[in-house]
Amino acid sequence: MSRIIMLVPLNENINLTTITSSLIYLISKRKKNIFGKSCFYFSLISNLMDKTRLVMKKYFFKNIISLENIDFSKQYFNSKKYHMLVNQVIEQCYHQKDSDGLILIQGINKNQHVYADQINYEVSQNINAEVIFIEYLKAWSVENINEKEHQIKIFLKFYKYKNIAGFIFDNLNSPFIQKKYNFIEKLNILYSYKKNKNILKIEKDIFLKNMCFPVLTCIPWNRNLFRPSVIEICNFLNANIIDVKNIKNFFIKKIIIFNQNNNNIKNCNYSLFLVCFSYLEVFFYEFFIKSKKNKIIGIILTGISKFTKNILYFIKCLKNKNIPILYINTDIITTLSKLQKFNCDINYYNKTYLNKIFKYISSHFQDINFNTFTNKTINNKKYSPKKFCFYLKILSKKNIKRIILPEAYEPRILKAAEISNDLGIAECILLGNEKKIFQIASDKGINLSKNIKIIEPNLIRENYISRLIELRKHKGMTEFSAVSQLQDNTVLATLILEANKVDGLVSGSINTTANTIRPALQIIKTNPVYSLVSSIFFMLFPQEVLIYGDCAINVDPTAEELAEIAIQSANSAKIFGIEPRIAMLSYSSGHSGIGFQVEKVRNATAIVRLKQPNLIIEGPIQYDAAISRHISQLKLPNSSISGSANIFIFPDLNSGNITYKAVQRSMDLICIGPMLQGLRKPVNDLSRGASIDDIVYTIALTAIQS
């Protein structure tokens, strides 16, 4: 099973490419992959904007597999297209899920999208990624550490991340973070910056000691990594160049403007000179007389309109000294003004230079034990809402089932049938008049495929009269009553299901729950394995999917019935890849309370443990102790679920129905269900307020059940 690690930048000043590339560099250089056999990479921006992909493609990492980037940079947050992209990320990870290795995802930066924080949060939580935050610190003082700590606390309080692997602090003590400097100012800072290594170590120790968050590593700023090359300057100015050997390795520490009166040529190691062509002769003699021991990194000749014999002679002499000469027709002031806008950051086009950066940064990764990351998804599998919905679609596609929809004149049903057909979720069968159905679809702009099967109910009703009488004769069913009941398309659809002509039934968008469930109980009847029919709702919370039962069928179940509801719910959860951890809810936890209702829940829990000893179950337990590890430690310190329940069994219909509706409406959750359990064949009810997505997911859920 592949691990998913997502690098999330917390500030627009972060250069995520250097961190990501250095991590990949470390993985590629080790003989044994620390994450397994393979490493996959992709980012949340376009290929053209992704410098990490450029570095990987051009220079390194032949054994790293690049997946297609999924570009969020131009999409409105929470738009339809945006949600499609989130699903694409889930799908891309799903296709690599069986690989023994790592999926490394580079998050989106704030300078790439105004909603970068929201996008990174939603994507990482929906794929259950282990998150590494990348942050900077402008100075290693206690004051700045406390300020940064406060900012991070506020951030994590707002974005409730799970699976936080830790923080990487980059560019510690960088002089460029506090203020925006132009190119010449940056070069001067780079040239003059000095920091004692012992002081750096002391400051680093202070930083690690004071920070309360899990810090994986901190990378001090290094001036030697941020030196522009002569070739970069040449490309930026669009200048001509008289080539010399190894020009790619010529890096600039300082820029000097030469004039007739200056004597600064004495201190010119690794300097680039701006020289007006009319001063070239003076510069040449100054160079030979005063600077024989100095290494000039290059010359920019400005204002060149034509070459004279003298200029060509001097150029030839300088070239023989292996000094690069750039020439441009603009004057010194114009050239200097343009240079101020040069971006003095990372040189992505020099392999030697990049190797130096990656060796430096990856050296700070050496002490990180990646195997100790707390990946909760390994031992405590949780589905995010989008991931759960994605798996519903995947599971339903494995064996295409026939799902009958008796409410065929409802536009939402028709749209859901269209989507289900297009996605290959199920073969939807509509019960109604074909002409009327296509007219409604046309009026609502629904492109209903002609592959969708439509059954005309009036042509087949009489075929099921005798069967209905046979099934209900013990209740005194007459032919007249049978004909009357078969006018209801839900009853007719239930009989079609009972006759094995379809695999499942979905109804309830315009009918009551009773109208959907009653025919199922009367005609389909209970599975011989069980003694009752119950229901569950899949509650799609922002970070995980929880199961509530029974909130729709059984009014006041006995202890035995409550135990069976719990076992049915656990079996249903397993169908959808959810490892059941059951909380038998009550107003009391453990032995803190007494009363008939508490004893009923206690007895039900004991029955489940007797019948299914392998199930993880706790009861009686209050909701807060079932959902919170902290509260569980206070109320039930030896609890088997320890605040991590994902199935909640309510003691009666009153408490269950009120709770699910209150939670759904208060938190604006998608709620899939009720899904009926215990029937011989799958029948599922829709809420009359169901959205098109709700209906699609219920169709998928029914197909999986069957």
Secondary structure, DSSP 8 states (H G I E B T S, - for coil): --EEEEEEE-STT--HHHHHHHHHHHHHHSSS-TT-SEEEEEESS-TTT-HHHHHHHHTS-TTEEE------TTS-TTSHHHHHHHHHHHHHHHHTTTSSEEEEEE---TTT-TTHHHHHHHHHHHTT-EEEEEEE-S--SHHHHHHHHHHHHHHHHHS--SSEEEEEEEEET-TTSSS---HHHHHHHHHH----HHHHHHHHHHHHHH--S-EEEEEE--GGG---BHHHHHHHHT-EEE--TTGGG-B-SEEEE--TT--GGGS-TTEEEEEEGGGHHHHHHHHHHH-TTS-EEEEEEES-SS--HHHHHHHHHHHHTT--EEE-SS-HHHHHHHHTT---S--TT-HHHHHHHHHHHHHTTTT--GGG---HHHHS----HHHHHHHHHHHHHHS--EEEES-TT-HHHHHHHHHHHHHTS-EEEEES-HHHHHHHHHHTT----TTSEEE-GGGTGGGGHHHHHHHHGGGT--HHHHHHHTTSHHHHHHHHHHTTSSSEEEE-SSS-HHHHHHHIIIII-B-TT-S--EEEEEEE-SS-EEEEESSSS-SS--HHHHHHHHHHHHHHHHHTT---EEEEE-SS-TTS--SHHHHHHHHHHHHHHHH-TTSEEEEEE-HHHHH-HHHHHHH-TT-SSTT---EEE-SSHHHHHHHHHHHHHHHT-EEEEEEEESBSS-EEE--TT--HHHHHHHHHHHHHH-
